[in-house]
Amino acid sequence: MESIEATASELLFYCRPGFEPDLIAELTERAANAGMAGYPRAKPDTGYVRFVPADGDLAGLAAALPLDGLIFARQRLLALHPLERLSREDRVTPILDQLQLTGLCFDSVWHECPDTNEGQSLVRLARALDRPLQAVLRKRGLLVPDAAGMRAHLFWSAGDRVQIAFSRPGERSEWPEGKLRLRTAPDAPSRSALKLEEAWHTFIPRAEWDTRLAEGMQAVDLGAAPGGWTWQLVRRGMYVHAVDNGPMDAALMATTQVEHHRQDAFTWTPPNPVHWLVCDIVDKPARVAARMADWLEAGWCREAVFNLKLPMKQRWQAARDCLQQVRKRLDAAGIPHALQARQLYHDREEITVHVRRLDA
Ligand code: SAM
């Protein structure tokens, strides 16, 4: 079987609409840091970015830009040149022909659309094509029961325009369109609760939840009110110091697992070290990042999840600088750590960061 890199010609990224410039700035800088170059093809507010290797070295560019190292990308795929001006009468044949030419087999086909109003209006069309297309793909031996998890993505950006792309397990988001849709539980004190839940799904392997999000652990929630994030920690059986001048949800307080401290989150310190620190304060990202570094460096927590609000124009640069500050502080203190950051599906003008101390 052909390799994807030999047949695809560019990378295709999905992102939150409006964040294309931030994703492009990130891709360009990260590629350059790895000695690679790519050029973007993107339009504002479309929710996706094509990134083409400047010298044709798609494998090199892909290796320089793994999805889990990126902040502003929801999905990363290896893509063929888009098919345009598909006829209404027969959209399937050109897709089949292009797929056949690749020589690739796959065990699933996903139709996806941009996360825009226009994009979501294409979902019905894509659904209608799904069955007939799958039937022919099976007949031609392209869609097979076991192709080592290889997936074909048909990314519809207009009714007559589709871009075929591929992904392998371990290199992609497993969520359709890279979006983890979660439902707010009726007793959650705020919709913000979804952000922390998504952060755990994104940053913590499921097999480690029972040890790293364990019952009986202690946690601190800075800027906790009304309590969505605290509620998530309590749901995992943790005991939480909730720091906020604002009122906490009464039902949450009735669990007796929460101690409310009406104090300034930037100066409050814990009575004893805890496992988890979470923080969802709306403040300057550099100020929040510096406080998170204080906590991690002092050993007041072992893991932290925090949001950095990015209302400014140059969001990639701001995010990069904040994360560099945290890394620098921990490196200077000789503390081994892992740091990941991502603009989650439930994040708006913000990103979510996870840092874990790796020392014993
Ligand atoms: N994560 C919360 C939830 O899920 O319900 C929502 C947090 S809300 C976005 C931000 C909170 O930070 C507000 O309740 C605000 O009072 C609090 N806050 C902002 N600055 C603070 C500070 N210096 N000290 C304590 N709390 C602060």
Boltz pocket constraint, residues with backbone or C-beta under 6 A from the ligand:
constraints:
  - pocket:
      binder: B
      contacts: [[A, 189], [A, 190], [A, 191], [A, 192], [A, 193], [A, 222], [A, 223], [A, 224], [A, 225], [A, 226], [A, 227], [A, 228], [A, 229], [A, 230], [A, 243], [A, 244], [A, 245], [A, 246], [A, 263], [A, 264], [A, 265], [A, 266], [A, 280], [A, 281], [A, 282], [A, 283]]
      max_distance: 6.0
